[in-house]
Amino acid sequence: MDAQHVLEEMADIESRIAVIYERFASQFHDAADVSDLWASMSREEVHHADLLSRAAGSSGHVAADPAVVEHVGRLQAVVVRYEGEQAKITQLQEALEATVDLEEAEEDHLHAHLVQLGDAAKALVDRPDMQHRLRGILEHAVKLFGTPALQERAARGRRHV
């Protein structure tokens, strides 16, 4: 698989995550602050997809490291899981936990590997508009629910930021 194809796959994944967040925004519209956050995150994911698509167009057909392809596959699996489970998610806490899982998976399997996909992708790494809101989501979830598991994830997230 080449870098262009990997970046196109990443763009598709970002678009699919945007749909998940848009559905959460609609489903939990009564929790206005969180609903607005999801709507904003959905727009950001669409923007990320656009940036990745543009990078794909500029990347050429350089072979991609198989480890990067494997990471994209792992992210794809997380997205597929939540696409399938989204209809079963009825509690706000579950939706926030799904969001945390998605954002952590993006950080671990997409953003951490952009530098390995050529100059067009490397240019995206430090762009502020390519950043995700994992830390903010974690802190919001802890504030709402304060569960030990979420507190641990938030503390782990702060160490990475």
C-alpha positions in Angstrom: 0.0 0.0 0.0 1.3 3.5 -0.8 1.2 6.7 1.3 -1.5 8.2 -0.9 -3.8 5.3 -0.3 -3.1 5.3 3.5 -3.8 9.0 3.7 -7.1 8.5 1.7 -8.0 5.8 4.2 -7.2 8.1 7.1 -9.4 10.8 5.5 -12.3 8.3 5.2 -11.9 7.3 8.8 -12.0 11.0 9.9 -15.2 11.4 7.9 -16.8 8.4 9.5 -15.9 9.6 13.0 -17.5 12.9 12.1 -20.8 11.1 11.4 -20.6 9.3 14.8 -20.1 12.6 16.6 -22.9 14.3 14.7 -25.2 11.4 15.7 -24.1 11.8 19.3 -24.8 15.6 19.1 -28.3 14.9 17.8 -29.0 12.0 20.2 -28.0 13.9 23.3 -29.3 17.4 22.3 -30.8 17.8 25.8 -27.2 18.0 27.2 -26.5 21.2 25.3 -22.9 21.7 26.3 -21.9 18.2 25.3 -24.1 18.2 22.2 -22.5 21.5 21.1 -19.0 20.0 21.7 -19.9 16.9 19.6 -21.2 19.1 16.8 -18.0 21.1 16.9 -15.9 18.0 17.0 -17.8 16.6 14.0 -17.0 19.8 12.0 -13.3 19.4 13.0 -13.2 15.8 11.9 -14.6 16.8 8.5 -11.9 19.5 8.3 -9.3 16.9 9.2 -10.6 14.6 6.5 -10.2 17.4 4.0 -6.7 18.1 5.1 -5.8 14.5 4.8 -7.4 14.2 1.4 -5.3 17.2 0.2 -2.2 15.6 1.6 -3.0 12.4 -0.2 -3.2 14.2 -3.5 0.3 15.6 -2.9 1.9 12.5 -1.5 2.7 10.5 -4.6 3.0 6.8 -4.7 5.7 6.2 -2.1 5.4 2.8 -0.3 4.0 3.1 3.2 5.6 1.4 6.1 3.6 -1.8 6.9 3.5 -0.8 10.5 1.6 2.4 9.6 -0.9 0.3 7.5 -1.4 -1.9 10.5 -2.1 1.1 12.8 -4.7 2.4 10.3 -6.3 -1.0 10.3 -6.5 -0.9 14.1 -8.1 2.6 14.0 -10.5 1.3 11.4 -11.5 -1.5 13.7 -12.3 0.9 16.5 -14.4 3.0 14.2 -16.3 0.0 12.8 -17.0 -1.2 16.3 -18.6 2.2 17.3 -20.5 2.5 14.0 -22.1 -0.9 14.9 -22.6 -0.1 18.6 -23.8 3.5 18.3 -27.5 2.5 18.2 -27.0 0.6 21.5 -25.4 3.6 23.2 -28.2 5.3 25.2 -26.4 6.8 28.2 -24.4 10.0 28.0 -21.5 8.4 29.9 -21.3 5.6 27.3 -21.2 8.2 24.5 -18.5 10.1 26.2 -16.5 6.9 26.8 -16.9 6.0 23.1 -15.7 9.5 22.2 -12.6 9.1 24.4 -11.9 5.7 22.9 -12.2 7.2 19.4 -10.0 10.1 20.2 -7.3 8.0 21.9 -7.4 5.6 18.9 -6.9 8.5 16.5 -4.0 9.8 18.5 -2.4 6.4 18.8 -3.0 5.1 15.3 -3.4 8.1 13.0 -1.6 11.2 14.2 1.4 9.4 15.7 2.2 8.0 12.2 1.6 11.0 9.9 5.4 11.8 9.9 6.0 8.4 8.3 3.8 9.2 5.2 5.9 11.8 3.4 6.3 15.5 3.4 2.7 16.4 2.7 1.6 14.4 5.7 4.5 15.7 7.9 3.2 19.2 7.3 0.0 18.3 9.0 1.5 17.1 12.3 2.0 20.5 13.9 -1.0 22.2 12.5 -3.2 23.5 15.3 -6.3 22.7 13.2 -5.3 19.0 13.0 -5.3 18.6 16.8 -8.0 16.7 18.6 -9.8 17.4 21.9 -9.0 14.3 23.8 -7.9 16.1 26.9 -11.0 18.3 26.9 -13.3 15.4 26.4 -11.6 13.5 29.3 -11.9 16.4 31.6 -15.5 17.0 30.7 -16.3 13.3 31.3 -14.5 13.3 34.7 -16.4 16.5 35.7 -19.7 14.9 34.8 -19.1 11.4 36.1 -15.9 11.4 38.2 -15.4 7.7 37.8 -12.0 6.3 38.8 -11.5 4.8 35.3 -12.1 8.1 33.6 -10.0 10.0 36.2 -7.1 7.6 35.4 -7.5 8.1 31.7 -7.5 11.9 32.1 -4.4 11.8 34.2 -2.7 9.6 31.6 -3.8 12.1 28.9 -2.3 15.0 30.8 1.1 13.3 30.9 1.0 13.1 27.1 0.0 16.7 26.6 
